[in-house]
Amino acid sequence: MPNNKPAIGEDLSQKTTASLNGKNSLTITDNRTGKQYDVKIENETIRAMDLRQIKVRDDDFGLMTYDPAFMNTASCISRITYIDGDKGILRYRGYPIEQLAEKSNFLETAYLLIYGELPNKVQYEEWANNVMMHTLIHENVKKFVDGFHYDAHPMGMLISTVAALSTFYTDAKNISNPESRALQIYRLVGKMPTLAAFAFRHSVGRPYVYPDNDLSYAGNFLSMLFKMTELKYRINPVLEHALDVLFILHADHEQNCSTSAMRNIASSHVDPYSATAGAASALYGPLHGGANEAVLQMLDEIGSKSNIPAFVKAVKEGKGKLMGFGHRVYKNYDPRAKVIKKLADEVFEVTGRNPKLDIALELERIALEDDYFVKRKLYPNVDFYSGLIYQAMGFPVEMFPVLFAIGRTPGWVAQWEEMLLDSEQKIARPRQIYLGRDAREYTMMGKRPQEKKPKSEA
Ligand code: ACO
C-alpha cells in the first residue's frame, strides 16, 4: 500500500467494550426457569452470543436465535455504506449518493469505498494509474474465453474467468500481507471490465479489443466492447458519463446477497479472486442482479400505455408483480432510481428515446397514485429505469448483470478488506436447528423398504 494512502480500517472491537449500564440493557426472564438475565444493548443491538448463557441445565447448549435469510441479524460492524430505507438515503462513507453521482467519478468513488476518504490529486492519480496499469489480462485467460460455447451467457464467462485469475496470481493467497491485498485490488478493479468485454465480444463473434489506457475507466470499457476497425474508438461523452454514473450507483449496497457471499467465502481466507467469483455468482440470480431484465420483459408484455390499467389491476389481484418496484430495505423512493431517471433523459437525447420509457413513466405515475402500492410502500427501485438505459446504449440483456458486477467490484473488495481487518471476524459458520432423525442403527441394503421412489423428508 503506498504511504500517502489513509490507513484502512481500525480495531472494530473497540466499539464493543463499553460497560453494561442499567439503561442500555435488556432484562430477559426465562419462564422455563424463572431466572433473569441482563443483556447489553449497544448500537440498538444485542449480541446473539450473550443469549448462550440462558440455559435450563448446566450442560445445555444455551439459547440461540433463528433468523432464516438474516432478516434481523447484523453479521458485521461496517463503516462503508449507510442505508436508511424508510427515508430513501444511501451514503458511501458518509457522502450522499446523489452528490457522488453528480460530482465524483467511478474510480474516485471506488477509492473512497476502499480507503475511506476521498483522494487528493496525488492519491487519485496514483490509484487511477495503478488500476489502469492492471487492465490487461494474461493471454491464457483469453483462451478460457475462447473455450466457451458461442451462446454461453457472459455472466457465466465472467464468473469462470475471474475465478481462473486465482491460478495466475498465486501471490493472492497472501491475504495477511497489505501490499499483496492492495495489488489484488488493483487487479480486480482493473481486469473486471476486460473480462466482461472479452465475454461480450466472444458472444457476438467479434475479435477481442485490448485495453486503451488513454481512455477513462468507462471509456476504455466502451472501446473494448464496441470498437470495430477504426484505429481509435471515438467515445460519446454522454454515454461514457452515463455508464460511469451507473457504475457509481451500483458500487456498494452494504450487506446484500453478493456482498455477504464475498465476506462469507473470504472468511475462510481464500484468495479474493475465488471469493469474487462467488459474489458474482450470487449476483447472477434473478432476485438480485437480474430484475432489470424482467422490467424490460414486463414493459414489452404491456405493449402500450392503454394496457397499463389492466396490467395494474392484474398485479393487484396477485397475478404477477410490478417488476422494478419494491425493495427489502427501501420503503421509499430508491435514491438510485431518482438519479437514473434523470440520466435516462441525457442518454435518450443521444440514442433516441427508448419507446418503452413512455410506458414506464405512465406505469410509475399510475402506481404511485394507487392505494395498493402506496399502502405497501412500493416505489421504483434501481432496476426500474436502468435496463432502459442499458438497452438504449446497445447492451443485450445478458450483459446487464455483468455491468452490475463491474460496478459492484470496489464494494466487494472494500468489504473484503474491512472483514479481514476486523478482529472480531472469524470463519463464517451459522448454526442450525436440527429437526432430523435421532441416532439409529445402519440397515443392510437387503433389509431396507422396497419402495421404487426414494422417500423425501420434505
Ligand atoms: N408488485 C406488486 N406487489 C408487490 C411488489 C411488486 N413489485 N413487491 C411487493 N409487493 C407486495 C407483496 O405482494 C406483499 O403484499 P401483501 O402484504 O398483500 O402480501 C407486500 O407488497 C410486501 O412484499 P414482500 O414480498 O413482503 O416484500 P419483500 O421485502 O420480501 O420483497 C422484493 C422485496 C423482492 C424486491 C419485492 O418487492 C419484489 O419482488 N419486487 C419486484 C422485483 C424487483 O424489482 N426486484 C429488484 C429489487 S432491487 C435489487 O435487487 C438491485
Residues whose N, C-alpha, C, O or C-beta is under 5 A from the ligand:
A	BS01	ACO	L287 H288 A291 G320 K321 L322 M323 G324 F325 G326 H327 R328 R376 N381 D383
